[in-house]
């Protein structure tokens, strides 16, 4: 690889890592708002807005796994852990800082919105660890089994399994911490998992397009990765 291509590959890697971390942290901060979605008319999704940026993280780890390799994908996952815990520390400090009388957001409102975020971040991180490492491991298992072919197979198989683990674990912990009531556990699990499966299926053409551009730009063969 030429020096110019290496610099470009490094820049793209940093951009993807930044998008991954931003999506992860944002999903932890906005999760308390829930909404419904009826795209087909016969099923009503009831899900947290925190789920909206989260599938982006799995798409990015699949791109990194396919183009940059397992090691680089794992590095971004670990960086996401540090970023999330750092954001949790900032939230705790901000929650303890007393608001002045003229503050547009008083202590009560701030605590109501962000006060449970540290517990949510903890729950999310446990689920995130399980899900992301499962996603990367399964992705590379199928990549090896198919000799780098059938990208759709490893993309969807890895994402379906990891997304179920993520959804179940985070909801179980949030209900155990009494952040969410157990009465909505099953409905949120079904809605959350089905939503993630739908998004994973829809992002498969996006993954193919991005991988195609990478292979063409960096002259990579099927199953070939950018080397350090």
Secondary structure as GFF3:
##gff-version 3
##sequence-region A 1 228
A	DSSP	alpha_helix	3	29	.	.	.	ID=ss1
A	DSSP	beta_strand	34	37	.	.	.	ID=ss2
A	DSSP	beta_strand	45	48	.	.	.	ID=ss3
A	DSSP	alpha_helix	50	67	.	.	.	ID=ss4
A	DSSP	alpha_helix	70	96	.	.	.	ID=ss5
A	DSSP	alpha_helix	107	114	.	.	.	ID=ss6
A	DSSP	alpha_helix	117	145	.	.	.	ID=ss7
A	DSSP	alpha_helix	151	176	.	.	.	ID=ss8
A	DSSP	three_ten_helix	182	184	.	.	.	ID=ss9
A	DSSP	alpha_helix	185	202	.	.	.	ID=ss10
A	DSSP	alpha_helix	204	218	.	.	.	ID=ss11
###
